[in-house]
Amino acid sequence: MTKPVFFIDMDGCLASQGKIWFEKESLGVYKTISDHDSWAIDNVKTKADPEIMTIDERINRSWAKRRGVPFIFTCEKGFHSEKWEYLKEYWYANYSGEPDRQYFYLGDAMPDFNCMTFSKMAFYPSDACITLKRRSDKFGHITGLKSKSGQGVFEEMVNTLIDISALPEDFL
């Protein structure tokens, strides 16, 4: 078995996010990331390639670096830009063949949607964007999780893949 590839959206999946807007448009941000997800990512790194995709590099880049996980910044074309082009470019630079149906994806919002539709299997947290949930219902390989963002969604995703025998029992 070749190493599975996981593209993981950071904000809204691994990290719950809060924003505080101040009068002069400055932004205060806090994020929480579950220890369960940090543990799961650390444990799958020898058996898989987890890749962090995100539009925010202020906090997320240093978190990915501490975990030893590649960081894909997806904001160069606009704040909520479509991520599929970034994924394809990254895939061609780091893997062989076409990316279609060759990776697992964890996303929560519409910029993730095309990445999810072209994945082997995709997942979203229970508090994902309503529009994403509605559109994903038409695809049998996109599944909602019980966990909310920042509360162990990646660990739940991997365990779900183990439960359906898409990954070996000893993967985590």
Accessible surface in RSA format (square Angstrom, percent):
REM  Atomic radii and reference values for relative SASA: ProtOr
REM  Chains: A
REM  Algorithm: Lee & Richards
REM  Probe-radius: 1.40
REM  Slices: 20
REM RES _ NUM      All-atoms   Total-Side   Main-Chain    Non-polar    All polar
REM                ABS   REL    ABS   REL    ABS   REL    ABS   REL    ABS   REL
RES MET A   1   166.09  86.0  74.91  49.6  91.19 217.1  68.71  58.4  97.38 129.0
RES THR A   2   123.14  87.6 110.51 112.0  12.63  30.1  87.41 117.4  35.73  54.0
RES LYS A   3   101.13  49.3  85.50  52.5  15.63  37.2  55.03  49.5  46.10  49.1
RES PRO A   4    11.38   8.3   3.47   3.2   7.91  28.7  11.38   9.4   0.00   0.0
RES VAL A   5     5.53   3.6   5.20   4.7   0.33   0.8   5.20   4.5   0.33   0.9
RES PHE A   6     0.00   0.0   0.00   0.0   0.00   0.0   0.00   0.0   0.00   0.0
RES PHE A   7     0.00   0.0   0.00   0.0   0.00   0.0   0.00   0.0   0.00   0.0
RES ILE A   8     0.00   0.0   0.00   0.0   0.00   0.0   0.00   0.0   0.00   0.0
RES ASP A   9     5.58   3.9   5.58   5.6   0.00   0.0   0.00   0.0   5.58   5.6
RES MET A  10     0.00   0.0   0.00   0.0   0.00   0.0   0.00   0.0   0.00   0.0
RES ASP A  11    18.05  12.6  11.16  11.1   6.90  16.3  10.31  24.3   7.75   7.7
RES GLY A  12    16.73  20.6   0.00   N/A  16.73  20.6  15.05  41.3   1.68   3.8
RES CYS A  13     0.00   0.0   0.00   0.0   0.00   0.0   0.00   0.0   0.00   0.0
RES LEU A  14     0.00   0.0   0.00   0.0   0.00   0.0   0.00   0.0   0.00   0.0
RES ALA A  15     0.00   0.0   0.00   0.0   0.00   0.0   0.00   0.0   0.00   0.0
RES SER A  16    31.85  26.9  30.91  41.2   0.94   2.2  23.96  51.0   7.90  11.1
RES GLN A  17    73.64  41.2  38.49  28.1  35.15  83.7   7.00  14.9  66.64  50.5
RES GLY A  18     9.89  12.2   0.00   N/A   9.89  12.2   9.89  27.1   0.00   0.0
RES LYS A  19    81.45  39.7  51.41  31.5  30.03  71.5  25.19  22.7  56.26  59.9
RES ILE A  20    93.79  53.4  90.77  67.6   3.02   7.3  93.79  67.5   0.00   0.0
RES TRP A  21   166.17  66.7 139.38  67.5  26.79  62.9 122.35  65.2  43.82  71.1
RES PHE A  22   110.46  55.3  99.03  61.3  11.43  29.7 104.13  63.1   6.33  18.1
RES GLU A  23   175.13 100.5 136.39 103.2  38.74  92.2  61.77 119.5 113.36  92.6
RES LYS A  24   186.75  91.1 159.24  97.7  27.51  65.5 110.72  99.7  76.03  81.0
RES GLU A  25   145.07  83.3 127.61  96.5  17.45  41.6  41.94  81.1 103.13  84.2
RES SER A  26    62.27  52.6  53.06  70.8   9.21  21.2  50.78 108.1  11.49  16.1
RES LEU A  27    56.11  31.2  28.48  20.4  27.63  69.5  28.92  20.3  27.19  73.2
RES GLY A  28    22.59  27.9   0.00   N/A  22.59  27.9  22.59  62.0   0.00   0.0
RES VAL A  29    36.45  24.0   5.55   5.0  30.90  74.4   6.72   5.8  29.73  80.6
RES TYR A  30   126.62  59.1 122.26  69.6   4.36  11.3  86.67  65.1  39.95  49.2
RES LYS A  31    31.46  15.3   2.65   1.6  28.81  68.6   2.65   2.4  28.81  30.7
RES THR A  32    74.58  53.0  70.82  71.8   3.76   9.0  66.65  89.5   7.93  12.0
RES ILE A  33    37.93  21.6  14.38  10.7  23.55  56.8  14.90  10.7  23.03  62.5
RES SER A  34    14.87  12.6   5.46   7.3   9.42  21.7  12.05  25.7   2.82   4.0
RES ASP A  35   120.42  84.4 112.50 112.0   7.93  18.7  35.15  82.7  85.28  85.0
RES HIS A  36   107.96  59.0 105.76  73.5   2.20   5.6  66.67  68.7  41.29  48.0
RES ASP A  37     0.00   0.0   0.00   0.0   0.00   0.0   0.00   0.0   0.00   0.0
RES SER A  38    15.53  13.1  15.53  20.7   0.00   0.0  10.16  21.6   5.37   7.5
RES TRP A  39   118.04  47.4 113.10  54.7   4.94  11.6  96.59  51.5  21.45  34.8
RES ALA A  40     0.00   0.0   0.00   0.0   0.00   0.0   0.00   0.0   0.00   0.0
RES ILE A  41     0.00   0.0   0.00   0.0   0.00   0.0   0.00   0.0   0.00   0.0
RES ASP A  42    53.70  37.6  41.71  41.5  11.99  28.4  20.82  49.0  32.88  32.8
RES ASN A  43    57.14  39.4  46.37  44.8  10.76  25.9   6.05  14.6  51.09  49.4
RES VAL A  44     0.00   0.0   0.00   0.0   0.00   0.0   0.00   0.0   0.00   0.0
RES LYS A  45    67.41  32.9  56.98  35.0  10.42  24.8  32.01  28.8  35.39  37.7
RES THR A  46   113.70  80.9  85.63  86.8  28.07  66.9  82.64 111.0  31.06  47.0
RES LYS A  47    77.48  37.8  69.19  42.5   8.30  19.8  58.20  52.4  19.28  20.5
RES ALA A  48     0.85   0.8   0.00   0.0   0.85   1.9   0.00   0.0   0.85   2.3
RES ASP A  49    36.42  25.5  34.26  34.1   2.16   5.1   7.38  17.4  29.04  29.0
RES PRO A  50     5.82   4.2   5.75   5.2   0.08   0.3   5.75   4.7   0.08   0.5
RES GLU A  51     3.56   2.0   3.56   2.7   0.00   0.0   0.00   0.0   3.56   2.9
RES ILE A  52     0.00   0.0   0.00   0.0   0.00   0.0   0.00   0.0   0.00   0.0
RES MET A  53     0.00   0.0   0.00   0.0   0.00   0.0   0.00   0.0   0.00   0.0
RES THR A  54     0.58   0.4   0.51   0.5   0.07   0.2   0.07   0.1   0.51   0.8
RES ILE A  55    28.30  16.1  23.18  17.3   5.12  12.3  23.18  16.7   5.12  13.9
RES ASP A  56    10.80   7.6   7.65   7.6   3.15   7.4   8.33  19.6   2.47   2.5
RES GLU A  57    68.19  39.1  60.53  45.8   7.66  18.2  19.74  38.2  48.45  39.6
RES ARG A  58   139.37  58.5 106.33  54.2  33.04  78.7  79.51 108.7  59.86  36.3
RES ILE A  59    66.90  38.1  64.99  48.4   1.91   4.6  66.82  48.1   0.08   0.2
RES ASN A  60     0.01   0.0   0.01   0.0   0.00   0.0   0.00   0.0   0.01   0.0
RES ARG A  61   106.56  44.7 106.25  54.2   0.31   0.7  49.56  67.7  57.00  34.5
RES SER A  62    53.63  45.3  49.51  66.1   4.12   9.5  40.89  87.1  12.74  17.8
RES TRP A  63    13.70   5.5  13.70   6.6   0.00   0.0   7.20   3.8   6.50  10.6
RES ALA A  64     0.19   0.2   0.19   0.3   0.00   0.0   0.19   0.3   0.00   0.0
RES LYS A  65   164.29  80.1 145.41  89.2  18.88  45.0  95.11  85.6  69.18  73.7
RES ARG A  66   166.54  69.9 129.41  66.0  37.13  88.4  76.71 104.8  89.83  54.4
RES ARG A  67    50.30  21.1  48.07  24.5   2.23   5.3   2.26   3.1  48.04  29.1
RES GLY A  68    55.50  68.4   0.00   N/A  55.50  68.4  33.84  92.9  21.65  48.5
RES VAL A  69     7.94   5.2   0.04   0.0   7.91  19.1   1.55   1.3   6.40  17.4
RES PRO A  70    58.80  42.9  46.64  42.5  12.16  44.2  58.19  48.0   0.61   3.8
RES PHE A  71    35.50  17.8   9.59   5.9  25.91  67.4   9.59   5.8  25.91  74.2
RES ILE A  72    14.79   8.4  11.33   8.4   3.45   8.3  14.79  10.6   0.00   0.0
RES PHE A  73    51.29  25.7  41.44  25.7   9.84  25.6  41.44  25.1   9.84  28.2
RES THR A  74     0.00   0.0   0.00   0.0   0.00   0.0   0.00   0.0   0.00   0.0
RES CYS A  75    27.71  21.0  19.19  21.4   8.52  20.0   0.14   0.3  27.57  29.7
RES GLU A  76   135.60  77.8  97.09  73.5  38.50  91.7  41.14  79.6  94.46  77.1
RES LYS A  77   136.32  66.5  99.79  61.2  36.53  87.0  86.74  78.1  49.58  52.8
RES GLY A  78    33.50  41.3   0.00   N/A  33.50  41.3  31.79  87.2   1.71   3.8
RES PHE A  79   105.36  52.7  95.73  59.3   9.63  25.1  95.77  58.1   9.59  27.4
RES HIS A  80   126.29  69.0 102.95  71.6  23.34  59.7  80.93  83.4  45.36  52.8
RES SER A  81    17.54  14.8   7.62  10.2   9.93  22.9  17.18  36.6   0.37   0.5
RES GLU A  82    64.94  37.3  55.00  41.6   9.94  23.7  42.43  82.1  22.51  18.4
RES LYS A  83     7.38   3.6   7.38   4.5   0.00   0.0   2.49   2.2   4.89   5.2
RES TRP A  84    23.14   9.3  23.14  11.2   0.00   0.0  15.12   8.1   8.02  13.0
RES GLU A  85    81.12  46.6  77.92  59.0   3.19   7.6  29.90  57.8  51.22  41.8
RES TYR A  86    17.69   8.3  14.49   8.2   3.19   8.3  15.98  12.0   1.70   2.1
RES LEU A  87     0.00   0.0   0.00   0.0   0.00   0.0   0.00   0.0   0.00   0.0
RES LYS A  88    53.27  26.0  53.27  32.7   0.00   0.0  16.93  15.2  36.34  38.7
RES GLU A  89   125.06  71.8 117.29  88.7   7.77  18.5  42.58  82.4  82.48  67.3
RES TYR A  90    43.39  20.3  38.92  22.1   4.47  11.6  33.99  25.5   9.41  11.6
RES TRP A  91    10.97   4.4  10.97   5.3   0.00   0.0  10.97   5.8   0.00   0.0
RES TYR A  92   113.62  53.0  89.54  50.9  24.08  62.7  78.81  59.2  34.81  42.9
RES ALA A  93    84.81  78.0  42.16  65.1  42.65  97.0  53.83  75.8  30.99  82.1
RES ASN A  94    80.13  55.3  48.40  46.8  31.73  76.4  15.33  36.9  64.79  62.6
RES TYR A  95    55.08  25.7  36.50  20.8  18.58  48.4  41.39  31.1  13.70  16.9
RES SER A  96   104.02  87.9  81.62 108.9  22.40  51.6  51.72 110.1  52.30  73.3
RES GLY A  97    54.18  66.8   0.00   N/A  54.18  66.8  41.19 113.0  12.99  29.1
RES GLU A  98   108.62  62.4 100.23  75.8   8.39  20.0  50.17  97.0  58.45  47.7
RES PRO A  99     0.38   0.3   0.38   0.3   0.00   0.0   0.38   0.3   0.00   0.0
RES ASP A 100    62.29  43.6  55.97  55.7   6.31  14.9  17.04  40.1  45.25  45.1
RES ARG A 101   115.11  48.3 110.45  56.3   4.67  11.1  51.24  70.0  63.87  38.7
RES GLN A 102    91.89  51.4  82.22  60.1   9.67  23.0   7.84  16.7  84.05  63.8
RES TYR A 103     0.54   0.3   0.00   0.0   0.54   1.4   0.54   0.4   0.00   0.0
RES PHE A 104     4.06   2.0   4.06   2.5   0.00   0.0   4.06   2.5   0.00   0.0
RES TYR A 105     0.00   0.0   0.00   0.0   0.00   0.0   0.00   0.0   0.00   0.0
RES LEU A 106     0.00   0.0   0.00   0.0   0.00   0.0   0.00   0.0   0.00   0.0
RES GLY A 107     0.00   0.0   0.00   N/A   0.00   0.0   0.00   0.0   0.00   0.0
RES ASP A 108    21.99  15.4  21.88  21.8   0.11   0.3   0.24   0.6  21.74  21.7
RES ALA A 109    29.68  27.3  29.68  45.8   0.00   0.0  29.68  41.8   0.00   0.0
RES MET A 110    51.26  26.5  45.21  29.9   6.05  14.4  45.54  38.7   5.72   7.6
RES PRO A 111    20.67  15.1  16.67  15.2   3.99  14.5  20.45  16.9   0.22   1.4
RES ASP A 112     1.45   1.0   1.45   1.4   0.00   0.0   0.00   0.0   1.45   1.4
RES PHE A 113    28.81  14.4  28.81  17.8   0.00   0.0  28.81  17.5   0.00   0.0
RES ASN A 114    54.07  37.3  54.05  52.2   0.02   0.0   1.24   3.0  52.84  51.1
RES CYS A 115     0.00   0.0   0.00   0.0   0.00   0.0   0.00   0.0   0.00   0.0
RES MET A 116     0.00   0.0   0.00   0.0   0.00   0.0   0.00   0.0   0.00   0.0
RES THR A 117    14.30  10.2  12.93  13.1   1.37   3.3   9.41  12.6   4.89   7.4
RES PHE A 118    72.43  36.2  72.43  44.9   0.00   0.0  72.43  43.9   0.00   0.0
RES SER A 119     0.00   0.0   0.00   0.0   0.00   0.0   0.00   0.0   0.00   0.0
RES LYS A 120    95.71  46.7  86.06  52.8   9.66  23.0  42.80  38.5  52.91  56.4
RES MET A 121    34.95  18.1  34.95  23.1   0.00   0.0  25.77  21.9   9.17  12.2
RES ALA A 122     0.00   0.0   0.00   0.0   0.00   0.0   0.00   0.0   0.00   0.0
RES PHE A 123     0.18   0.1   0.18   0.1   0.00   0.0   0.18   0.1   0.00   0.0
RES TYR A 124    21.86  10.2  21.86  12.4   0.00   0.0   3.87   2.9  18.00  22.2
RES PRO A 125     0.00   0.0   0.00   0.0   0.00   0.0   0.00   0.0   0.00   0.0
RES SER A 126    38.02  32.1  26.00  34.7  12.02  27.7  27.57  58.7  10.45  14.6
RES ASP A 127    73.43  51.4  42.14  41.9  31.29  74.0  30.16  71.0  43.26  43.1
RES ALA A 128     6.56   6.0   0.00   0.0   6.56  14.9   0.68   1.0   5.87  15.6
RES CYS A 129    45.35  34.3  30.44  34.0  14.91  35.0  21.80  55.2  23.55  25.4
RES ILE A 130   129.09  73.5 125.53  93.5   3.56   8.6 125.53  90.4   3.56   9.7
RES THR A 131    60.10  42.7  58.72  59.5   1.38   3.3  25.17  33.8  34.93  52.8
RES LEU A 132     0.00   0.0   0.00   0.0   0.00   0.0   0.00   0.0   0.00   0.0
RES LYS A 133    58.63  28.6  58.63  36.0   0.00   0.0  28.32  25.5  30.32  32.3
RES ARG A 134   175.29  73.6 167.23  85.2   8.05  19.2  44.47  60.8 130.82  79.3
RES ARG A 135   114.80  48.2 114.47  58.4   0.34   0.8  22.17  30.3  92.63  56.1
RES SER A 136     0.92   0.8   0.53   0.7   0.39   0.9   0.75   1.6   0.18   0.2
RES ASP A 137   113.14  79.3  78.59  78.2  34.55  81.7  31.94  75.2  81.19  81.0
RES LYS A 138   169.99  82.9 132.39  81.2  37.60  89.5  95.31  85.8  74.68  79.6
RES PHE A 139    68.12  34.1  62.11  38.5   6.00  15.6  65.06  39.4   3.06   8.8
RES GLY A 140    85.16 105.0   0.00   N/A  85.16 105.0  45.88 125.9  39.28  88.0
RES HIS A 141    36.86  20.1  32.26  22.4   4.60  11.8  24.09  24.8  12.77  14.9
RES ILE A 142    14.94   8.5   0.00   0.0  14.94  36.0   0.00   0.0  14.94  40.5
RES THR A 143    50.58  36.0  46.93  47.6   3.65   8.7  38.90  52.3  11.68  17.7
RES GLY A 144    35.71  44.0   0.00   N/A  35.71  44.0  11.66  32.0  24.04  53.9
RES LEU A 145    11.13   6.2   2.17   1.6   8.96  22.5   4.24   3.0   6.89  18.5
RES LYS A 146   189.05  92.2 165.25 101.4  23.80  56.7 113.54 102.2  75.51  80.4
RES SER A 147    22.81  19.3  14.69  19.6   8.12  18.7   8.09  17.2  14.72  20.6
RES LYS A 148   109.99  53.7 109.31  67.1   0.69   1.6  52.25  47.0  57.74  61.5
RES SER A 149    10.66   9.0   8.47  11.3   2.19   5.1   0.37   0.8  10.30  14.4
RES GLY A 150     8.50  10.5   0.00   N/A   8.50  10.5   0.11   0.3   8.38  18.8
RES GLN A 151   114.88  64.2  95.58  69.9  19.30  46.0  31.34  66.7  83.54  63.4
RES GLY A 152     5.12   6.3   0.00   N/A   5.12   6.3   2.94   8.1   2.18   4.9
RES VAL A 153     0.00   0.0   0.00   0.0   0.00   0.0   0.00   0.0   0.00   0.0
RES PHE A 154     0.00   0.0   0.00   0.0   0.00   0.0   0.00   0.0   0.00   0.0
RES GLU A 155    41.94  24.1  41.94  31.7   0.00   0.0   4.35   8.4  37.60  30.7
RES GLU A 156    38.97  22.4  33.82  25.6   5.15  12.3  27.43  53.1  11.54   9.4
RES MET A 157     0.00   0.0   0.00   0.0   0.00   0.0   0.00   0.0   0.00   0.0
RES VAL A 158     0.00   0.0   0.00   0.0   0.00   0.0   0.00   0.0   0.00   0.0
RES ASN A 159    57.61  39.7  57.55  55.6   0.06   0.1  18.48  44.5  39.13  37.8
RES THR A 160    35.67  25.4  34.52  35.0   1.16   2.8  23.46  31.5  12.21  18.5
RES LEU A 161     0.00   0.0   0.00   0.0   0.00   0.0   0.00   0.0   0.00   0.0
RES ILE A 162    14.78   8.4   9.07   6.8   5.71  13.8   9.07   6.5   5.71  15.5
RES ASP A 163   116.95  81.9  83.37  83.0  33.58  79.4  28.47  67.0  88.47  88.2
RES ILE A 164    92.27  52.5  64.87  48.3  27.39  66.0  72.45  52.2  19.82  53.8
RES SER A 165    98.82  83.5  69.35  92.5  29.47  67.9  37.39  79.6  61.43  86.1
RES ALA A 166    39.30  36.1  13.42  20.7  25.87  58.9  23.86  33.6  15.44  40.9
RES LEU A 167     5.14   2.9   0.00   0.0   5.14  12.9   2.35   1.6   2.79   7.5
RES PRO A 168    60.50  44.1  47.85  43.6  12.65  46.0  59.75  49.3   0.75   4.6
RES GLU A 169   148.39  85.2 129.12  97.7  19.27  45.9  64.40 124.6  83.99  68.6
RES ASP A 170   100.36  70.3  91.44  91.0   8.92  21.1  43.88 103.3  56.48  56.3
RES PHE A 171     3.20   1.6   2.84   1.8   0.36   0.9   2.86   1.7   0.33   1.0
RES LEU A 172    51.63  28.8  11.55   8.3  40.08 100.8  21.95  15.4  29.68  79.9
END  Absolute sums over single chains surface
CHAIN  1 A     8841.6       6987.9       1853.7       4746.6       4095.0
END  Absolute sums over all chains
TOTAL          8841.6       6987.9       1853.7       4746.6       4095.0
